Amino acid sequence: MTRKRRRMLVLALAMGLLGSATALVLVAFQDSLVFFYSPSDVLAKGPPGDRSFRLGGLVEPASVARSEDGRTIHFRVTDGANAIPVAYRGVLPDLFREGQGVVTEGRMLADGRFEAREVLAKHDETYMPREVADALKKSGHWKEGEPPPAGGRPAARP
């Protein structure tokens, strides 16, 4: 094998390894990417297939109920225009309550329910996740300058 052929072979092998490493990084990145949707977004565009996503809004008043097993909680997340039923099995955050901002992460089931793997509640009475505030403004449920629903204020933008 000539010197020129060896260089070409090493170069081709290096390019193949670099391409494989890049592909693996991109696949790993895509698996960890989680998008935020409001109930109106999910109903208008449909759920993002079999992928996990975040659903955020306000916990609809009078919608929280516990199952007979005592560990599964059912509630509805609303943005003022639409609501989606959510089922969560586990311990809810201490600050979770009706009328407050919430972000849930999980998957949409075939029956139209959202199965949450994680529930994040606002941490005090003056905070609302930016995505939730933006979704409420977009749906027309809350306008800038008015007091936010349930007494919270949107997070300050950086």
C-alpha positions, 0 to 999 in steps of 0.5 A: 500500500502506498503512502498516499493510499494509507493517508486516504484510508486514515482520513476516511476512517477519521471522517467516519468516526467523526460523523458517527460521534456527531450522529450519536451526540445529536440523537442523545440531544434530541432525546433530552429535548422537552418542549412546552405547550399550553392546553390550547397549543396541544388541542390546536396542533395535536400532541407531539406524537409519542414524545415527552413534553411539558404542559403548563397552565393553571390548575382548574378550580374544583378539578382536583380529585384523588383515586381510590388507591390514594396515590393517583391524582387527577386534575385539569390544566387550563390556560383559560380557553381550553383544559386538558385532564392530567393524571399524576401518580406520586406525591404532589409539591406542597405548593400545589393547589387549585387556581395556581400555576403548574408545569407538568412533564409527561406524555399524552395518552390515546384517550386524551388524558395527559399522564404526568411524570413530574409536577412542578408548582410555583414556589411562592405567591408572586411567581409564575413560570414565564411559559405559563404567563406567555400562554395565558397572555396568548390565550387572552385569559390575562392581559399585560397590566392586569393583575395575574390570575390567582394573584401571581406575577410572571417571572421577570425576563432577563 
